[in-house]
């Protein structure tokens, strides 16, 4: 196995002599026609409104109609995978946990509790009613009968043990109208008086649109939780990142531990490449994670056949797209640490890390995490990485410089929901008081 960062398959500028698509030629000609010069801010103009675009040039602001489609059957959802994947690739927040690569295996093997209801927002041009509609929003919901101990029907975004972010998918260029269409559906069609929006991205364009939508409608949601979790943003280089996030004294200590670990055999940092042995990498990772306290507590992935099936299916799907990374630290022939990441460029999500407990005195997890930071900076199409870790994590918070804000809301959409939302903070305080006294 060898490390081989994948180059982003983005759109490149055509080489000299290459054919330029007609639509691109025409939009460039329109730009030239309407903006003869933009270099001089004091130029005198006779026209300032842009002219019409050619008919074959896509404009996301064209008049479009938005409508809701409800999918309840897993097979029906699978049949829409191409449109789903297209939405994911163009989402304003690429939440890998709601990609088809992870959610389909989760629905098949983990079976999240509650009545499933996949709300898809679609759109088409009003001028082309026969055009195949495109997905603009994906909200995977479950309906439940209780909310924090209160018997009231509510909608929640799907959650399972291996889902660490529940931000829905919204198409870039159509996100505001998509979110408005979804909230309209909640008020008109949804029977539940409350929607529980837990583990949402607490910053960025999605959060801004959500807050604007609440304000515009006069909604007063209860913020049930806010916390920051470790987050890594690309620096100018891996060395720059490491030297500005880890003190000289700590680096000196880690170099000493690395030398002591090397006394037991040659050290090798490896990564599963695009042509590597996936089955072997998966087995090694699962066996290592299942070798320590997680096996004793029953929380290792390999402790449950369904959890294992989910993990294997998700890894296979991501590996086929070049979006799986499994890193290893070996001493001689002994595997002492392994880390699994899921990619959704420009984002990367840390999924799981495992280490050999008998080598814990050498901090093998920390050493592999430093190698992970270096490999992250070697990937040209990645800008940031979400740790998916608990707040105040004892290891990762001391290595990564920034925090990502995660926020949870309970939003009333019926009068009875408003009453319950008002009572929930009081009930929460009473519950904490009872727990403290007991």
Phi, psi and omega in degrees: 000139182219155180275129182213088182304141180269140178277137180298136180268050181278178180284129181253157176292138181294142177289159178305131179093344179288152178286135177259133180308144183304316183298323179290321177300318185288320180292325176294321180293325177293320178299317180295319181296318187272340182229080183295328179206128176242003184283332184254112181290350183252014183293145175275130182243149173257347180210141180230341181281130178299144177284173181291146176280153172303151186296333183267011178259125181288132175231113184297344180269002175302150178301121182229152173255138181246139179213164186252138173232132180257126177247126181246340186260136182295322178296321178296324178293319178299322183294342180260018189298324181297314179294323178298313180296324178296318176299316181300317181294339183244018182281150178287337177222103184280086178280105186298336182285345174250015171283160179295332182296327181255322186287322179298312175298325179295317180293326182284317189254325184269335174049070179306140183291150178111165178279117185284144178207104182267108182268118180247125174264123180242161178213157172211159177293138177295331181280353180225070185296340180270359180291144177296123181292154177248150177289130176243345179203146180222117182236095179281109187247156167231146177257131181234164186259348181226147177228110180052044176087351181266130180284088178213136180294137180208155175258141176224149170288139188305137179224142170215180187296339184244025176248115186248007176204134184238034175285126179290168180266127178232132182289133176297133182092346179224014189294317184297312181293326178296314180295320177298318179297320179295314181293324174303317179297320178302315183288325187268323192244326184292134181275337181288137181277356183218143168239132181259107181259083183266156175052052178264153173297124185268015179203171179091182187297322181296314180299319179297315179297319181295314179296320178297320181294318177299315182295316183299326182267000179072025180279147178236077181290155175265123177279109186272346180188140175219129175206162177250138175236155188305139188214136181242127176248139183305134174257182181295333177199164179294319179298319179300315181298312184295319184286337179266350180250342181237131183293158179300322179295319179292320177298320178298318179294321179293324176296322178295317179294323178296320179295319179294321177295323179293339177295339181270355179153166180298134180269135177224126171259122184233165176213143178293116179272174182297339179249017182282177181273097184296314183301317179295319181296317180298314181297318179297316180297311182296319180296320179293315181297330184272005186267349187240219186296334179294327176292317180298320181275352179079018183257358177292148181303321184285354178287340181237127177301323180292318178298318179297314180299319177300311184297315181296315181296318179295316180297318180298314182297315180291323180298321179298333180263004181072027186240023175245134175231123172236118182255148184227148169238120180242148170240108190064236178260007183264127176278121184248345177201149178210146182221136181244127178238146174248133184254142172215072188314135011273015183253154171230144182237123176284123184263300182213151172226144181220153178212160179280115189296330181290347176254014187298334180296343178264004182052054182296328178296319178294318181295321177291326179293324176296320175296324177298320178298319179295317181291324175302316181288344177275352180266111187291341184260012178249134179250329182208164181221131178264127182287337185055024185264162174295153176297148181058044178293131188294336182259304191290329181294340179268358181245326182262143191277326191247174176233144173256131182278127177243129187229145178236138182233146164245119190245120177282137177233006174217158180305318178296326176295323177297317180297316180295320180297326177291324183281332187303315179300320179295316179297324179296318178296317180297320180296317178297322180295319180295317180298318180296318182291323182284000000 
